[in-house]
Amino acid sequence: MVYGYGPKAGKNDYLKTQVFSASPAKLTSMLFDGAIKSIKLAKIAIDQRDIEKAHNNIMNAENIIYELANSVDTKVESELPGQLLSLYDFMNSQLQEANIKKDKQKLDRVLDMLTTLANSWKKIAE
C-alpha cells in the first residue's frame, strides 16, 4: 500500500497536523468529539441494520473513552478524578451492553453524558 496518495490522503495529513500541533486541552476535546461522532454513526448503522458497522463504531467509542480514562490525572487531590473514572467505566459498560443488544437507548444515554462532559470541557479549556 502506498501512503500519501488518493482522496483521503489530504484529510489524513490535515488530521495528523491537527493532532500533533494540538494542546492537551484540544486533544481531549477532539477525543470527546470522536466518541460522540462514533456513537452517532453507530446509531445510524443500527437503523440501517449494518451490524458490523455499528459494532465497529461502538468499539471505536469504547477505545476513545478508555483513552480519556487513561488521561485522567489521578494525582490531583480531589474527588473529581475518581468520579470521572467511575463515569468512564459506566459509559463503557453501557457501550458494551449496547453493542451486544444493538440498543440505541444505551447509546443515547452515553451520548448525553459525553455531550455534557464535552461541553463542560470546552468551557474549561477556553
PELIN-V337634 format. One record per backbone hydrogen bond with DSSP energy under -0.5 kcal/mol. CO is the residue of the C=O (numbers start at 1). NH is the residue of the N-H. E is the energy in kcal/mol with one decimal. If there is no record, write none. Layout:
CO	NH	E
CO	NH	E
This chain:
6	9	-1.0
6	10	-0.6
8	12	-2.7
9	13	-2.5
10	14	-2.2
11	15	-2.4
12	16	-2.5
13	17	-2.3
14	18	-2.4
15	19	-2.6
16	20	-2.8
17	21	-1.6
18	22	-0.6
19	22	-0.8
23	27	-2.6
24	28	-2.2
25	29	-2.0
26	30	-2.5
27	31	-2.1
28	32	-2.3
29	33	-2.4
30	34	-2.4
31	35	-2.4
32	36	-2.5
33	37	-2.5
34	38	-2.3
35	39	-2.2
36	40	-2.3
37	41	-2.5
38	42	-2.2
39	43	-2.3
40	44	-1.9
41	45	-2.4
42	46	-2.3
43	47	-2.2
44	48	-1.9
45	50	-3.0
46	49	-1.4
49	51	-1.2
50	54	-2.4
51	55	-2.7
52	56	-2.7
53	57	-2.3
54	58	-2.4
55	59	-2.7
56	60	-2.0
57	61	-2.2
58	62	-2.5
59	63	-2.6
60	64	-2.2
61	65	-2.4
62	66	-2.5
63	67	-2.0
64	68	-2.5
65	69	-2.5
66	70	-2.3
67	71	-1.1
69	72	-1.3
72	74	-1.1
73	76	-1.2
76	78	-1.8
79	83	-2.2
80	84	-2.9
81	85	-2.5
82	86	-2.2
83	87	-2.4
84	88	-2.9
85	89	-2.4
86	90	-2.5
87	91	-2.7
88	92	-2.4
89	93	-2.3
90	94	-2.4
91	95	-2.5
92	96	-2.4
93	97	-2.1
94	98	-2.7
95	99	-2.3
96	100	-1.9
97	101	-2.5
98	102	-1.7
98	103	-1.1
102	104	-0.7
103	107	-1.4
104	108	-2.6
105	109	-2.1
106	110	-2.1
107	111	-2.8
108	112	-2.5
109	113	-1.9
110	114	-3.0
111	115	-2.5
112	116	-2.2
113	117	-2.5
114	118	-3.1
115	119	-2.5
116	120	-2.2
117	121	-2.9
118	122	-2.5
119	123	-1.7
120	124	-2.3
121	125	-2.7
122	126	-0.9
